[in-house]
Amino acid sequence: MLKEFKAKLQDKLYQECLEDYNNTLKYQKDPYLMWISNKEKGPKEAKKENYPSIAWIQMEKCDASFSLQEITNEYVLFTSKKGKIAENAFDVIEEYFTTHPEADILYPDEDIWMLLPQEEEALEDESTHRVFPWLKPVWSPDTLLSFQYFGNIFAVRRSAFSDCKWLGDEDYRKNVYDFLLQATQKAKSKEKIVHMEQILFHAFEKGNTKEEIEDRVYHKTDLWGASKDYDSIKQKALERQGIKASFVSDDLFPVSYPVYTMEKEEKVSIVIPSKDHLDILKRCLTSVFEKTAYSNFEVIVVDNGSSAQTRMSLESFRRTYEFTYLYQPMEFNFSRMCNLGVEKATGTYILLLNDDMEVIEPMWLTKLVGQATLPHVGAVGAKLYYPNSRIIQHAGIYNTCSGPGHKLKKHEDDKCYYYARNKCIYDMIGVTAACLLMRKDRYIELGGLYEGLQVAYNDVDLCFRIHEKGWYLVQRNDVCLYHHESLSRGDDMLDPKKLERLMAELDVLYKRHPKLYRYDPFLGTLMNSGEDSIHCRWMELYEFYDTNVASAVTRGKHLPDKEKMNRSLYFYVDDCQKEELGSTYEQATPYYLLRGWVYVHDIDNAKYRFTLILENEAGETWEIPVERRYRRDVAAILPHETNVELAGFCCWLYEHTLPKGTYRLWIRANDRCSRQKLYADTQKDLVVLE
């Protein structure tokens, strides 16, 4: 009888272990669900009726008969009816407006609420239904003129825009878009137009699987405000600012682009650094002179030490195309070469251009210069293709968790990616100096390219300074050139010495711009993986900078004798060192990171709870409960073990938590269905210095 009762109890405990394990695994396999569980903690009980200051308006009802003047509430919240608002949205929005009297427009982030074909209404299970977040950029005027990127939710302070004239079209989309262009023009400053980094709306999407829905949304082409149907609205918006433009539509996608009208063609100085790349440079120069519709430009070639034969050939080539040839032997320093070229420049605008670029369409320079005439624009960049293809090499710089990088690299440009990041005009954190145009006076004001960055990241450093100055960097995805990448100096990632230099220059970059370490205000932390595609990435525990409490540390008991230990527990440590919570480039909290993986051989690992044990030279111990982490790599190498997907662990403790000394690392596995305890140690030690 007792044995039967014990067996039933153990089976019940085992089922609870499996349920806990599978629930944890479900969240950890989906980075977005993990993000939700870590970032959206707290009550969500707010109801609309508790907020009389907010008028809640469905955008679909904003037709010709709608009038903003008839609303008397202090704030107006616009949402689509094709989705559900977050339960805490009213509270969050009212609180922000109340505590930030300078803010007049708020637009939060949103995601998709997945509905399966048989579901007609939204169920309440977030872990089943919430997918694919849309993290919006900080206020981006050029992006908004490209399409209505505020999406399905935004709020305004009614008194600030009560005099805005309603368009009165039967199409609510045109009315709302026109209102937003008016409102943002009236608000003007970044302080008044605020991006809220919170998911406050869930748009409904129906499909058979999560993968189907995410793929559909990722490649979505029908973006509100992007097509030529909105050209007249955009034209009026520009005219209100005294700006003239015509619009040109994409032949393959429903995207329309402004071509800004200039009273006269201001001179552009094209600066091209080069050395001993005669054929490459000739192809570049020929394409510039032969295929450019913009007529008022000069070309300055800066040579840091080509051979006599190359120099003679270039001097001869100058009889075909007139350009300035600046020869100055020196160690390769891209920044110095560009700055020398700008010193000789006589144009109002300067264009930094790699010698391995090739012009492929006449209006490229006209579009870049026109964009740069706008007062808020600091620099403009182009989309670059691999030669003789529509494969993307560059579509703007993203500041990822691995450093500045090119998203969508090697992606075919026959699709849209993540709200048309490769098709629409976007304000971004950076554009590449392989083709970068800006006003010369602003280049001089900023001090040009930083010559302490000789090879890499000098253009990113310039872009960061432009951003910090308050100007915008604009990626014109309708301006395309061929980039014969790596012909100039090879691929740094394949050469150990070049890779070492690259990492050193990356360190210099972030020491100069600590606030931008691993942060891209135009992308969002959750999407800033170092991979080429734009998708959610897993955030390690130590990356959540708002975590207030480190892993709990308690004094432990002496370890049992080794001969009494069961050796079926395997323990590996990947990281065991001092780190800093935040970044090494700003004031941060020092801590010790302990990360690795552990499993019990030939037993179901869902049954176990793991505890890290630190033993000093005197045999004293301290215990830390570990956070289990999804490790796909471990599961792949242990296919015959049971439930080892969560074999990873991660924990950290603040500096001064432990006494100074060297600590041997142990792990203890507690069987939750019995009293069994397993122990194992590792050869790695944690050294606490102070």
N, C-alpha and C positions, 0 to 999 in steps of 0.2 A: 504493500500500500504506500509506504513511504517512498520507495523507489519510483512508483508510478507518479506520485505527486511531484517528486523532484524532477522527473523527466518532463512533465507538463510545464513546470515552472521554467526549466531551462529552455524548452522549445518556445515559450512565450517571450522570454528574454532574447532569444536568438532572432525571433521575428521582429522584435523592436530594433535590434541591432541592424538587421537588413534594411528595415524601413528608414532608419536614420542614415545609413550608409548611402542608399540609393537616392534619397532626397538631397544629401550633400553633393553627391556625384552629379546629379541632374543640374544643379546650380553651377558647379564648377566647370562642367563641360561647356556651358554657355556663358561666355564672358559678360554678356549684358545682364543676365540674371544675377550674376555675382555682383555686378556694379549696383543693381537695384537693391540687393540685400545689404550692401555696405553703405550706400549713399542716401537711401531713402528711408532711414529709420525714423520712428516717431509717430505720433498720432495722425490719423487721416480721417477725422470725423467731421470736418467743417462742412456746413450745408449752406446752400445759396440764401435761404431765408434769413440767415444771421448777418447778412451783409447788404443792408439797404443802400449803402453808398455806391454799389456797383450795379450798373445796368448791363444785363447779359443779353447780347444780341447775336442771333444766328446770321452768319454772313449771307446765307442763301435768301434771306428775307430783305437784304439790302438792295432792292430793285429801284426802279424809278420813283416809287412813292415814298421811299424811306427818307427821313429827315433827321439829321443829327440835332437840329435846333429844338426838336420836340422832346428831347431827353433832358431830364432835370437832375439825374444822379451825378455825383461828383466824378465817377470814373465809368468808362464804357469798356466792357470786355467783349471782343468779337471772337467767335469760334465757329467752326464748321459744324453742321448738324450731322455730318458723316463721321462721327467719332464720339468719344466720351471725354469729358474734362476730368482732370485729376481731382480727387476729393478735397485736397488741401489748396487748390488753386486760388479760390477766393480769398482765403486767409493770407496766402503768400503775396498776392497782388496788392491787396489793400494795405498790408503792412509795409510793402516796399514803397508804394506811393506816399504813405504817411510819413515814413522815416527819411525819404529822399524827395523833398519838395522841389528839387531841381529837375526831377525826372518827369517827362511828359508822355513818353511812349515806352512800353515794355513789350518785348517779345520773347517768350520762353522757348525751350526745346520741346520736342515731341517724339513720339515713337508710333509704331504700328500695333494695333490690337487685332490679332489674327482671329478671323472667324472661319471655321470649317464650313463646307458647303451646306451641311444640315443645320447650322446655327443661324438664327435670324436676329438674335440680340446678343449683346456682350455679356458673357459670364464673368464672375468675379475672381476667377483663379488667375492671378497675374502671372504665375510661373508657367502657365500653359499658353497664355495669350499674348504676352508682351514680347515683341521682337523688334529688331532693326531701328535703333534710335536715329533721329535726325538732329544732330548737334549743329546748331546754327552759328555763324560767325558773329564777332562783335560788329557794331554798326559799320556797314559796308555800302556806301552810296552807289558805287559802280555796279555792284552785284544786284542791288535793288532795281536799278535801271535795266538790268539784264533780265531779271524775272522777280516775281513776288516771293522772296525767300523768307518772309516772316511766317509763311505757311498757314496753318489752320488755327492759329491762336495769336492774338495780340491785344493789348489794352492801351487806352489813352486817357489822359486827363481831359475831361470834356471841355473845361473852360479855356484850355489852350487852343482848341481847334473849332470852337463853335461858329466861327465866321468862315470856315472852309466851305466853298460852294460844292454842293453835291452834283456829280456828273449827270445823274438822272437817266442812265441807260437802262434798257430792259435786262441787260446782262449784269448780274450782281458782281461778277468777277471784275469787270471793267470799272464799275463804281468803286469797289473797295480798293483796287489797285491805284486808281486816280487819287482817291482820298489819301492813301499812304504816301504817294509821291508829294502831294501838297503838304501833308502834315510833317514829313521829314524835312522838307525844304524850309518850312516855317520854324521847326525846332532847331535845325542847323547843327548845334554843337553835340559832341559825343556824350556829354553829360546828360543831355535831355533824351537821348535815344538809347535805351538800355537793353542789352541782351541778358536775359536771366538764365543762368546755367542750371536750370531745373526742368525735368520732364513734367509738363503740366497739361498735356493733351495726348490722347491716344486715337489715332486715325484708324477707322475700320478698313480692313482689307480682307477679302474672302478668297480662299484657295484651299487646295487639297493638303498641302504640307507647308511647313515653315520655310523650307528651302525654296519652294515655288514662289511664295509671296516675297521673300527677301530678294530673289533674283529679279522679279518683276519690278519691284520698287527701285532696286539698285540701278537698273537700266532704263528707268522711266524717262520718256521723251516729252510727254505732254506737261510742260512746266507752265504754271500760271504766269502770264505776262511775257513769256519768251517769244511768242510767235509774232508775225507781222500784223496780226489783228490788233495789236496794242501799240503800233507805231505812232498813231496820231496822239495817243495819250502821252507817250514818252516825248514826242516832239513839243507838245504844249508845256510839259514839265521843264524842258530845256529852255524854251522861249521865256518862261517866267524868270529864268536866271540870266537871260541875255545871251544864251548859247544857241548856235545854229548847228543843225546836223541833218544829214540824210540817213536813210536806213537801208541796209542791204541784207537780204535773206540768204540763209544757208540753203544750198540746193538739195541736201539730203536730210536735214533735220529741221524741225519747226523752231528755228532760232533766228532772230533778227538782230543785226548789229548796227550801232551808230557809227557813222563816219563824220567826224566833227569838221565843220567848215571853218577854214582859216582865212582871214582877210588877205594875208599874203604868205607865201612860203618862206618862213624863217630858215636861215641857214643851219644845216645839220653837219657837224663834224664827226665823221665815222673813224674811230680809232681802232686799228687792227694790230695787235702784237703778233710777231712772227719771227721765226728763225729757221733757215734752211729747209723750208717747206715750199719750194718753188712752185711745183705743180698744183699743190693744194691752194696756195695763196692766189695763184693766177686764176684758178677756177672761181674762187671767192670774189676776186676783183671783177672778173668778167661778168659774173652774174649780177653784181651790184650795178655796174655801169650799163649793162645791156637790158636788165629786166626791172628797173626802178622807174616808176612813173613820176615820182617826186624829183624835181629837177635841181633844187638849190641845196647841194651838198658838196662837201669836200671829203677826201679820204686821206688819212694819215697812217702810214705803215710804220710801226716802231720795231726796229730790228736790233736784237741784243747781241749780235755777233755772228752773222751768217758768213759762209765761205766767200772768197773773192769771186768765184764763179757765179754763185747765187746773186751777189750784189751786181755783177755785170749784167746778168740776165734781167734783173729787176729794173736797172737803169734803162735797159733797152725797152722793156715792157712799158715804161713810162711814156714812151713815144706813142703808144697805142691808147693808153688811158692816163690822163693827167692825175697824179696823186703825189702827196708829199712823202718823201722817203727819209725817215729819221733813223740813222744808223749810230748806235752807241753800244759798243761791246761791254758786257757786264754779265754777272751771274744771273740766271733766270729768276726774275721777280715780276710776276704778272702785274702786281699792284704798281710797282715802280714804272713799268713800261706803259701802262695805261695813263698814269699820272703825267709822264713825259709827253705823251701824245696830246693830252688835254691842255698842257701848257702851250702847245703850238696851235691849238684849235682856235679858229676865228668865228665859229658858229654860235648861235643862241642856244642850240641843243647839242649834246654830245651823245653818240651811240657807240657803246663798247661792243665790238664784234669779234668773235673768234675767227682765226684764219681758215678754219675748216667748216665754215658756214657756206651755204649756197642759197641764194635768193631764187624763189620759184614762182612768185606772182607779183605783178606790178604795184599793187596798192599797199604793200607791206609797210613802207616807210610813211606814207600818207596817214595810215590808220594809227601808227605809233605816235607820230608827232601830234596829230589831232588830239589824241587822248592826253598827251603830256601838256597841252595848253590849258587844261582845267586846273584851277588854282589849288585844289586839294591833292592833286596827283604828284607824287614824288618821283616815281620811275615807272616805266612800262616795259613789259616783256612779251615775248612771242612764244607760240607753241612750236616745238622742234620735232621733226620726224627723222627717223633713220633714213639714209639715202635711198631714193627711188622707191619709197613705200609710204604707207599711211600708218606705220607703227610708231607709237609715241616714244620719244626719247626724253622730252621735257614738257610739262604742262604746269609749271609753277613750282616753287620751292615750299615744302612743308617742313615744319620744325618737329620732328618725330622724337620718340623716346630714345632713338639711337643716334640722334643728331639730325642736321638738315639733310633732306633727301628729296628725291623726285618720285612722287606717287605716279601710278599708272605707267611706269616705264615698261616698255616692250608690250604694251596693250595695243591691240588694233583700234584704230580710231573710227571704226564703223559702228560703234555703239556709244551710248551715253553711260557714264559711270558716276554713281552717287550724286544725284541731282545735277547732272551734266557738268561735272567739274572739268571735263575736257572740252566742253562745247560753249558754255556761256562765258561771258566776261566776268571774272572774279577778282575781288580785292583779296590779296594774300599777304603772307608774312615775307615773301621774297620772290624774286624772279632772277633768272640766271644771267650773268654777265657775258655769256656766250652771245646774247643779243639783248642789251639793256639800254634804253634811251631815257634821258632826263635832261632837265635844264642845266646848262653849264654853270650858271651862277649858284645853283643849289649844290652842285657837285663840289664847287670851290668852297662854299660855305661849310660843307660837311668835312672838308679836308681831303676829299678824294678817297681812293682806296687806301686802306691801312697797309703800309709797306712792311709791317711786322708779320703780316700773313703773305708770304711770298708766292705760294702755289694754290692752296685750297682755302675755301671759306672767306676769301677777301670780298667776294660779291655778296655773300650772306651778311657779313659784317656791315657792309654799306647799306644793305636793305634794312637790317636791324636799326641802324642809326636813322634812316629815313622814317621808319615806323616810330621810333622814340621821339622824333621831331614832330610827329603828329600828321605827317603826310602819308598818302596811300601808295601802295605798290599794286599795280594793276596787271593782271595776266590777260592779254588779248588772245583768246583761243581761236579767233578768226584770222590771225596773222600766223602763217606757217612758213617755216624754212626747213631745209635739209641741214642736219648736223652730222658731219662725218666724224662721229665721236671717237675719241681715243687715238686719232691719227696724230694729234699734236704732241702728246707726251705719254701715251699708254694708260693703262688702268692701274691706279694706285693700289687697289685692293689685291692685286696679284703679286705685288712686290713687297717683301717684308720690310725693307728699308723705307719705301714710300708709304707703306701702311703706318709705320711708326711715326713718320713725319706728319701724316694725316691726322693721327690721334693727338699729336702735340699741338697742331694748329687748331683742332677742335677744342682743346682745353683752353687755348688762348681766346678763342671766340667767346666761350661762355664766361670766362673771367671778365671779359669786357662787357658782357651783357647777361649778368646773373639772373635777372628777372625773366629771361626767356629760356632758361634751361628747362628742357623737356616740355615746354609750353608753347602752344600755337593758338593765339586768340582767334584765328580764323578757321580753326578746325575742331578743337575740343580735345581734352585729355584722353577720353575714352577711345577716340579714333586715331590717335597718333602713333600707331605701331610703325616699326621700321620697315615693314613690308611694302611692296609696290601697290597692292590693292588697298582700298579704303574700307576697313571693317573694324569691328570691336576687337580689342585685345584684352588678355587677362592682366589685371592689375595685381601685382604681388602685395602682400599685407603691408610691407614697409613703404609702398608707394602711396598709401592713403595718408596724405600729409595732415589731414584733420584728425587723425587718431590721437586721442588724448592720453591713453594709458597703454604702456608697453605690456609685454607678456608678464603675467603674475609670477613672481619668484618667491618661493618659500624654503625654509630650512628643511632638509631631509634627514633620513636616518642613514646609518652606516650601511654600505652595500653588503650583501651576503657573500660568502666565500665563493670564489670562482668555480671550484669543483662542484658546487651545488647548483650551478646555473644550467639551464637548458640552452644548448647552443643552436637551437633551430631559428633563432632570431637574427636577422641580417640587417646591418646598420651602416649607412654611408653618408658622409658629410660633404656637401659641395662648397658651401661658404661658411667660414668661421672667422670673422674678422670685424674690425671696427669700421662703421659706416657713419653716414650722417643722414638724419631724417629731414628730407627736403632736398638740398643739393649741396655740393661742395663749393658752389660759387656764390653762396649767400649765407647769411647767419642761419645756422641750422642746429638741431639738437643731436649731439653725438650719441651713437648707440652701437650695440654689438649685434650683428646679424648672424643667425644660426639657421642654415638651410640645408636640406638633404633629402634622403629617402630611407624608408625602413619597411621591412615586411617579415612575416612569419612564414617559414617554409612549410608547404604541404598542409596548411590549415586555412580555413576561411578567415581572411583578414578583416572582414566586416565586424567580427566579434571583439576586436581589440581597441583599447584606448591607450594612447602612447604618451609617455612623459619623458622629457629630457632631463638627465641628471648630470650635474657638474660637480666633479670631485677634485678638491685641491690636494696639495702635497701632504697635508696633515690628515687626510681621509675624511674631512668634513664635506658634506654634500648640500647642494641646493637643487631644487626641483622646479621645472618649468613645463606647464602643459603645452603641448604643441598644436598648432593649427594644421590640420591635414590638408594636403594640396593635390590636385589632379596632376598626375604625371603620365601622360600618354607614352612617353619614351620608356618608362619603366614597365608599363603593361606590355609594350611591344617585345621587350627582351625577356619577359617572364610569362609566356603564353599559357603555361600549365599551372600557374598559381591562381588562387581564387580571390577575387575582389582586391586586386592590387592597384587599381587605377588611382586610388587615393593614397598611394604609398609615400607621396611627398610630404614634407613637413616644413614649416616656416615659423620662426619665433624670433623675437628681438627684445633686448633689455637696455635700458638707458645706461649711460656712463655713470659710474659711482654706485651702481646697484650692488655690485660684488666687490669684496676686498681685492686689493692688488695681488696678483699671483697667476700661476698656470693651472688650468683646470682640464682634467681628463674628461672627455665626453662619453656618457653612457645613455642608453635608451632603455626604458622599461615598458613592457607591453602587459597591460592588465586585461585578462579575459573577463568580459562583462557578463558572461554566463556561468562563471565559476570563480574560484579563488586563485586560479593559476596566475603566476607572475613570471615573465620571461625577461632576461637581461642580456644586453650586449654592449660592448664598448667599441671604440674606433681608435685609430692611431693618431687622429688629429686632436690637437689641444687648443683650447681657447686661452689666449694670453691677455690678461687684463693689466694694463700698464699703469693705471692710476685710479 
